[in-house]
Amino acid sequence: MEEELISIVITTYNRSNKLEDAIKSAFYQTYKNIEVIVVDDNSEIQNEREKTKEIVRKYNNINLILNSTNLGGALSRNEGIKASKGKLISFLDDDDIYLPERLKRMYEEYLKHKEENVGLIYCNCSRINDKKEIIGSYEHSYNGLPLYQQMLGCIAGTSMWLAKKDVLESVSMFEDTPSKQDSILLLKIIANGYKVYSVNQNLVLYYEHNGNGISGVKLSNIKGLLNYRNWCRKFYDNLSNKRMINNVECNFSRQLITLYIINDMRREANNELKNIIRRKPISGVMLKSTYKIWFSKNYLRKLGVK
């Protein structure tokens, strides 16, 4: 049986120093029926685009898309999807690296579930630092329709995906949001009844950093998290009980409290604390203790805020 063409979409922004490693890992795959699409998101840094062109010129078969304006990570991936020829699409961030068996293992898993309304296959990943040393991993093994688990935290980032193109198109692809782009799209896929399946192997090296990439900075992360919560709320009726909804809401509030405090947004943080209390009533003593911890100078220092 002939293997399906897999389109690998690599979005890049301000990381020409890492881009070539990502491209090499795409071409080093043991699965060979691929096309590589690089989407350059029009960096404001001088000569960054020329560096991207110089890297791509080393390869004969890369489709290079040059955004005329800066679109951000979500819309850049959408440009790659629209340009792709493959029935299956695999994403790769410009600072991540595929291990050689990544596509082969995931395609084999896809074939197992091809007739089961599958929308996406995902794998696990190893986290690396600047020296490419492994410092941890992200590992999940949720299969089927794990909507609740996805609402509590993204099951897998885009570099761990192998998705059907028609499924991505059917749920309107990525939303234009400064962060949580992968979370929202994976949520839409599951909530619309498409199944996901996992390959329980670490097949990607995921670069963990604190710098600015396409995802943006802390204030943008707040907007992205709020957007994600709004998307989750659209599908609360799909959850089986109110306890799940309360757990999801409290999880969002805890994350937002931290981000609000870092950005000195005390009123917003207090509103999220009230949301937790409303959904999970606690005693006055516990409330006083919790409030002191979250809003104390000691807590700010733990977060690295002067």
Summary of the structure (lengths in Angstrom):
residues: 306
radius of gyration: 20.4
end to end distance: 61.2
largest distance: 67.0
contacts: 970
relative contact order: 0.12
helix: 46%
strand: 20%
